[in-house]
Amino acid sequence: MDNDEGDSDSNSSSSGSNVENGILYQNIRSSEQVDDATDFVCDLYYQDEPLSQMLAISKEEIEAEERRLIKNDLSGNTSFVAFDGETGELCGVIVNVCPIPSSSLDEIQNPTAHEKCATIARFLDLIGSELQWYNPVYYIDIVVVDAMYRRRGICRKLIQRSEQQASRLGCKIIAAVATSKFSKELFLRDNYELHKEINYRDYVDAVTKQRPFINPPAPHFSAALLIKRLNQTNNQTYVIPY
């Protein structure tokens, strides 16, 4: 997930869109938006994401399997996009899933043919294994912001809209797996709770018995499961104490 910081005032419209500091935020609804957001994620997300870097996932491998998985998630009416209000350029996407599948590996059509994708799926299944206890869970899968638009609060605003939607859907938990140091710090600043953390070098794949992530790119040395407990009151969200 890409890091972004900042905040701004909002201006809501009856169409379900929000404009804040010149950025238009929308819930993804149309097939055209799904296609554009899929292209955006495939083009920008994997070049910076630590798991993809460590496994050296190629553009061809992204096109072969990851594109299908992302498009499927974006089609669930739970994801959001951010556009430049002046140019109309797509500048941010958050990919959300609700409810979460029982296994990330089940989503891969041919794990043998897509071994790297299956390796990542097994890792994500392990770090997020306890989420099934809390279903329905609203899961933030991917957040990516174009480098030209970072440090403008776009990532945080996309997350806030996701939290509001999770509350409206009756979810008690919103969760994310942060695979980079920067994304973990962002969620912690937004009152997410560190629920589990796995050091990349320590992880042993249950199938191959190998350590696939022995060379993590600094400063991203671990992945973390972060959760926020939600209460549904007047469509507002806040952390519920234990």
C-alpha positions as CSV (number, residue, x, y, z in Angstrom):
1,M,0.0,0.0,0.0
2,D,1.3,3.5,-0.9
3,N,1.7,6.0,1.9
4,D,0.0,9.4,1.9
5,E,-0.7,12.1,4.5
6,G,-2.8,15.1,5.0
7,D,-6.4,16.2,5.6
8,S,-8.9,18.6,4.2
9,D,-12.5,19.9,4.4
10,S,-15.3,18.2,2.5
11,N,-18.1,19.2,0.2
12,S,-20.7,16.5,-0.3
13,S,-23.1,16.1,-3.3
14,S,-26.4,14.3,-3.6
15,S,-24.8,12.0,-6.2
16,G,-22.7,10.2,-3.7
17,S,-19.5,11.9,-4.7
18,N,-17.3,14.1,-2.5
19,V,-15.0,16.9,-3.6
20,E,-12.2,17.8,-1.2
21,N,-9.3,20.1,-2.0
22,G,-9.9,19.6,-5.7
23,I,-10.1,15.8,-5.5
24,L,-13.3,14.0,-6.4
25,Y,-14.0,10.8,-4.5
26,Q,-16.5,8.2,-5.8
27,N,-17.7,4.7,-5.0
28,I,-16.9,2.4,-7.9
29,R,-20.1,1.4,-9.6
30,S,-19.7,1.2,-13.4
31,S,-17.9,-1.4,-15.5
32,E,-15.8,1.4,-17.0
33,Q,-14.7,2.6,-13.6
34,V,-13.8,-1.0,-12.7
35,D,-11.6,-1.3,-15.9
36,D,-9.9,2.0,-15.3
37,A,-9.2,1.3,-11.7
38,T,-7.9,-2.2,-12.6
39,D,-5.4,-0.7,-15.1
40,F,-4.4,1.9,-12.5
41,V,-3.6,-0.7,-9.8
42,C,-1.8,-3.1,-12.2
43,D,0.3,-0.2,-13.5
44,L,1.3,1.4,-10.2
45,Y,0.8,-0.9,-7.2
46,Y,3.1,-3.8,-7.9
47,Q,6.3,-1.8,-8.7
48,D,6.4,-0.6,-5.0
49,E,4.8,-3.4,-3.1
50,P,7.4,-5.4,-1.0
51,L,5.9,-8.9,-1.5
52,S,5.8,-8.4,-5.3
53,Q,9.4,-7.0,-5.2
54,M,10.8,-10.0,-3.2
55,L,9.2,-12.5,-5.6
56,A,10.1,-10.4,-8.7
57,I,6.6,-10.6,-10.1
58,S,6.7,-9.7,-13.7
59,K,4.3,-7.6,-15.7
60,E,3.3,-10.7,-17.6
61,E,2.5,-12.5,-14.3
62,I,0.4,-9.6,-13.2
63,E,-1.5,-9.7,-16.4
64,A,-2.0,-13.4,-16.2
65,E,-3.6,-13.7,-12.8
66,E,-3.5,-10.5,-10.6
67,R,-5.5,-8.5,-13.0
68,R,-8.4,-11.0,-12.8
69,L,-8.3,-11.0,-9.0
70,I,-8.3,-7.2,-8.7
71,K,-11.1,-6.7,-11.3
72,N,-13.2,-9.2,-9.4
73,D,-12.7,-7.4,-6.1
74,L,-13.4,-4.0,-7.7
75,S,-16.7,-5.3,-9.0
76,G,-18.1,-5.7,-5.5
77,N,-19.4,-2.1,-5.1
78,T,-17.2,-1.7,-2.0
79,S,-14.2,0.1,-3.5
80,F,-13.5,3.8,-4.2
81,V,-11.6,6.0,-6.6
82,A,-10.2,9.5,-6.5
83,F,-10.0,11.8,-9.5
84,D,-8.3,15.2,-10.0
85,G,-11.3,17.6,-10.0
86,E,-9.8,19.8,-12.7
87,T,-8.3,17.3,-15.2
88,G,-10.5,14.2,-14.4
89,E,-7.3,12.2,-14.1
90,L,-7.6,9.1,-11.9
91,C,-5.1,9.6,-9.0
92,G,-6.1,7.0,-6.3
93,V,-7.8,3.7,-5.8
94,I,-8.8,1.7,-2.7
95,V,-9.7,-2.0,-3.3
96,N,-12.0,-3.3,-0.6
97,V,-13.6,-6.7,0.0
98,C,-16.7,-7.5,2.1
99,P,-17.2,-10.2,3.2
100,I,-13.7,-11.6,3.0
101,P,-13.3,-15.0,1.3
102,S,-12.5,-18.0,3.4
103,S,-9.1,-18.3,1.7
104,S,-7.1,-16.0,-0.6
105,L,-5.7,-19.2,-2.2
106,D,-9.2,-20.2,-3.2
107,E,-9.4,-17.1,-5.5
108,I,-6.5,-18.3,-7.6
109,Q,-7.7,-20.4,-10.5
110,N,-4.5,-22.4,-11.0
111,P,-2.1,-22.2,-8.0
112,T,0.4,-24.5,-9.8
113,A,0.6,-22.2,-12.9
114,H,0.7,-19.1,-10.8
115,E,3.1,-20.2,-8.1
116,K,4.2,-16.7,-7.0
117,C,0.6,-15.6,-6.6
118,A,-0.1,-18.7,-4.6
119,T,2.9,-18.0,-2.3
120,I,1.6,-14.5,-1.5
121,A,-1.9,-15.9,-1.0
122,R,-0.7,-18.5,1.6
123,F,1.2,-15.7,3.4
124,L,-1.8,-13.5,3.5
125,D,-4.0,-16.4,4.6
126,L,-1.7,-17.0,7.6
127,I,-1.4,-13.4,8.7
128,G,-5.2,-12.9,8.4
129,S,-6.3,-16.2,9.6
130,E,-8.1,-14.9,12.7
131,L,-10.3,-12.5,10.7
132,Q,-12.8,-15.4,10.1
133,W,-13.7,-15.1,13.8
134,Y,-15.1,-11.6,13.2
135,N,-17.0,-12.0,9.9
136,P,-18.5,-10.0,8.4
137,V,-15.2,-8.2,8.1
138,Y,-14.6,-5.3,5.8
139,Y,-11.1,-5.8,4.3
140,I,-8.9,-3.1,2.8
141,D,-7.0,-5.1,0.2
142,I,-5.0,-2.4,-1.8
143,V,-4.6,1.3,-1.6
144,V,-2.5,3.1,-4.2
145,V,-2.1,6.8,-5.0
146,D,-0.2,8.2,-8.0
147,A,3.2,9.6,-7.0
148,M,2.2,13.0,-8.3
149,Y,-0.7,13.2,-5.9
150,R,0.9,11.9,-2.7
151,R,1.1,13.9,0.6
152,R,-2.3,15.4,-0.1
153,G,-4.4,13.3,2.2
154,I,-5.9,11.2,-0.6
155,C,-5.0,7.8,0.9
156,R,-6.4,8.8,4.3
157,K,-9.6,10.0,2.7
158,L,-10.1,6.8,0.8
159,I,-9.7,4.9,4.0
160,Q,-12.2,7.1,5.8
161,R,-14.8,6.5,3.1
162,S,-14.2,2.8,3.4
163,E,-14.7,2.9,7.2
164,Q,-18.0,4.8,6.8
165,Q,-19.2,2.2,4.3
166,A,-18.1,-0.7,6.5
167,S,-20.2,0.8,9.3
168,R,-23.2,1.2,7.1
169,L,-22.9,-2.5,6.0
170,G,-23.0,-3.5,9.7
171,C,-19.4,-4.7,9.9
172,K,-17.9,-4.8,13.4
173,I,-14.3,-5.0,12.1
174,I,-12.4,-3.3,9.3
175,A,-9.0,-4.8,8.7
176,A,-5.9,-4.4,6.5
177,V,-2.6,-6.2,5.9
178,A,0.2,-3.6,5.7
179,T,3.1,-5.1,3.7
180,S,5.2,-1.9,4.0
181,K,6.5,0.1,6.9
182,F,4.8,3.3,5.6
183,S,1.3,1.7,5.3
184,K,1.6,0.3,8.8
185,E,2.5,3.7,10.2
186,L,-0.5,5.3,8.4
187,F,-3.0,2.8,9.8
188,L,-1.5,3.2,13.3
189,R,-1.9,7.0,13.1
190,D,-5.6,6.4,12.2
191,N,-6.2,4.4,15.4
192,Y,-5.9,0.9,13.9
193,E,-4.7,-1.7,16.3
194,L,-1.7,-3.9,15.5
195,H,-3.2,-7.4,15.8
196,K,-0.4,-9.5,14.3
197,E,3.0,-9.0,12.7
198,I,5.3,-11.4,10.8
199,N,8.9,-10.7,10.0
200,Y,9.5,-11.5,6.4
201,R,12.8,-13.4,7.0
202,D,11.2,-15.6,9.6
203,Y,8.3,-16.8,7.4
204,V,8.4,-20.4,6.2
205,D,6.0,-21.4,3.4
206,A,3.8,-24.3,4.6
207,V,3.8,-26.0,1.2
208,T,7.4,-25.5,-0.1
209,K,9.1,-25.4,3.3
210,Q,11.2,-22.6,2.0
211,R,11.7,-19.0,3.1
212,P,10.4,-17.0,0.1
213,F,11.0,-13.5,1.6
214,I,14.6,-13.6,2.8
215,N,15.6,-10.3,1.1
216,P,13.0,-7.7,2.1
217,P,13.6,-4.2,0.6
218,A,14.5,-1.8,3.4
219,P,12.8,-0.4,5.4
220,H,10.0,-3.0,4.9
221,F,11.0,-5.9,7.1
222,S,7.6,-7.2,8.2
223,A,3.9,-7.4,7.3
224,A,1.2,-6.4,9.8
225,L,-2.5,-7.2,10.3
226,L,-4.2,-4.1,11.6
227,I,-7.8,-3.8,12.7
228,K,-10.3,-1.2,13.8
229,R,-13.4,-2.1,15.8
230,L,-16.4,-0.2,14.5
231,N,-19.8,0.8,16.0
232,Q,-22.7,1.6,13.8
233,T,-24.4,4.7,15.1
234,N,-25.7,7.4,12.7
235,N,-23.2,6.1,10.1
236,Q,-20.3,7.2,12.2
237,T,-17.4,5.0,13.1
238,Y,-15.3,5.0,16.2
239,V,-13.0,2.5,18.1
240,I,-14.8,0.3,20.5
241,P,-12.8,-0.4,23.7
242,Y,-12.3,-4.0,24.7
